[in-house]
Amino acid sequence: MSILSYLIWFSAISFIYFGFGCFFSKFIIREFKRYKLPKFRILTGALQLLGAIGLLIGYYCSPLILIAASIGLSLLMIAGFVVRLKIKDNFLQSSPSFMYAVINIIITIETYVLYF
């Protein structure tokens, strides 16, 4: 298995976990209230699940779907990073969203280089 494969699976499994968390986790529900964005919790969870599914379908079926999913997740995580900084969370608290943005940017670039 290549590093790209590991990154895709790591990201997909993570976003399945976080996506379902947006629907069911009391902690994440409280966090969205703290962010002052409770209306966006369900949308965020749905986008995370769609992105994770897109990564896996793209990995097995279509590099274009893989690139679209990884770009979408990157943008979602950049937005999450900005929100965390805006509410004055420190960099360490904000770093998971930054890390996932970077991982998905790497997936995008590596997939593009490999297939196009």
Phi, psi and omega per residue, in radians:
M1 nan 2.367 -3.117
S2 -1.458 2.911 3.080
I3 -1.053 -0.688 3.103
L4 -1.031 -0.754 3.111
S5 -1.057 -0.786 3.112
Y6 -1.067 -0.760 3.135
L7 -1.101 -0.721 3.127
I8 -1.095 -0.862 -3.135
W9 -1.129 -0.730 3.114
F10 -1.046 -0.840 -3.130
S11 -1.123 -0.802 -3.109
A12 -1.076 -0.826 3.138
I13 -1.112 -0.727 3.120
S14 -1.047 -0.798 -3.087
F15 -1.296 -0.453 2.985
I16 -1.121 -0.813 3.119
Y17 -1.056 -0.907 -3.103
F18 -1.182 -0.620 3.129
G19 -1.094 -0.837 3.086
F20 -1.145 -0.581 3.093
G21 -1.036 -0.622 3.119
C22 -1.093 -0.461 3.132
F23 -1.540 -0.579 -2.919
F24 -2.141 -0.366 -3.033
S25 -1.401 2.140 3.093
K26 -1.080 -0.632 3.121
F27 -1.078 -0.826 -3.116
I28 -1.190 -0.623 3.063
I29 -1.039 -0.774 3.094
R30 -1.130 -0.676 -3.137
E31 -1.096 -0.753 3.122
F32 -1.129 -0.571 3.034
K33 -1.161 -0.720 3.114
R34 -1.110 -0.627 3.094
Y35 -1.274 -0.167 -3.042
K36 1.111 0.627 -3.141
L37 -2.348 0.735 -3.071
P38 -1.093 -0.449 -3.138
K39 -1.181 -0.364 -3.048
F40 -1.713 0.016 -3.097
R41 -1.089 -0.861 -3.110
I42 -1.160 -0.751 3.099
L43 -1.056 -0.774 3.132
T44 -1.060 -0.803 3.114
G45 -1.066 -0.747 3.125
A46 -1.115 -0.743 3.126
L47 -1.135 -0.668 3.101
Q48 -1.120 -0.756 3.116
L49 -1.145 -0.751 3.096
L50 -1.092 -0.713 3.106
G51 -1.104 -0.742 3.124
A52 -1.110 -0.784 3.107
I53 -1.105 -0.705 3.099
G54 -1.077 -0.676 3.091
L55 -1.064 -0.803 -3.087
L56 -1.242 -0.749 3.089
I57 -1.116 -0.754 3.128
G58 -1.097 -0.677 3.135
Y59 -1.055 -0.711 -3.068
Y60 -1.630 -0.380 -2.984
C61 -2.163 -0.672 -2.972
S62 -2.694 2.050 3.095
P63 -1.053 -0.520 3.119
L64 -1.141 -0.719 3.086
I65 -1.145 -0.711 3.109
L66 -1.043 -0.793 3.126
I67 -1.142 -0.768 3.138
A68 -1.070 -0.768 -3.132
A69 -1.146 -0.745 -3.110
S70 -1.226 -0.616 3.047
I71 -1.134 -0.787 3.129
G72 -1.039 -0.784 3.120
L73 -1.171 -0.626 3.079
S74 -1.069 -0.814 3.135
L75 -1.116 -0.705 3.109
L76 -1.081 -0.733 -3.128
M77 -1.289 -0.571 3.038
I78 -1.123 -0.737 3.088
A79 -1.086 -0.724 3.095
G80 -1.095 -0.696 3.108
F81 -1.098 -0.778 3.128
V82 -1.098 -0.744 3.109
V83 -1.048 -0.796 -3.123
R84 -1.093 -0.703 3.103
L85 -1.199 -0.664 -3.123
K86 -1.110 -0.601 3.120
I87 -1.546 0.198 3.028
K88 1.310 0.404 2.948
D89 -1.198 2.560 3.137
N90 -1.350 3.042 -3.067
F91 -1.085 -0.680 -3.141
L92 -1.083 -0.733 3.102
Q93 -1.175 -0.545 -3.097
S94 -1.537 -0.221 -2.984
S95 -1.111 -0.550 3.122
P96 -1.028 -0.744 3.126
S97 -1.134 -0.666 3.100
F98 -1.106 -0.771 -3.129
M99 -1.081 -0.771 3.133
Y100 -1.183 -0.571 3.049
A101 -1.091 -0.805 3.142
V102 -1.103 -0.779 3.123
I103 -0.998 -0.779 -3.101
N104 -1.304 -0.483 3.005
I105 -1.159 -0.717 3.089
I106 -1.082 -0.758 3.108
I107 -1.040 -0.761 3.133
T108 -1.052 -0.902 -3.083
I109 -1.103 -0.839 -3.116
E110 -1.110 -0.675 3.116
T111 -1.168 -0.743 3.113
Y112 -1.062 -0.828 -3.129
V113 -1.099 -0.694 -3.071
L114 -1.243 -0.655 -2.995
Y115 -1.911 -0.265 -3.046
F116 -2.200 nan nan
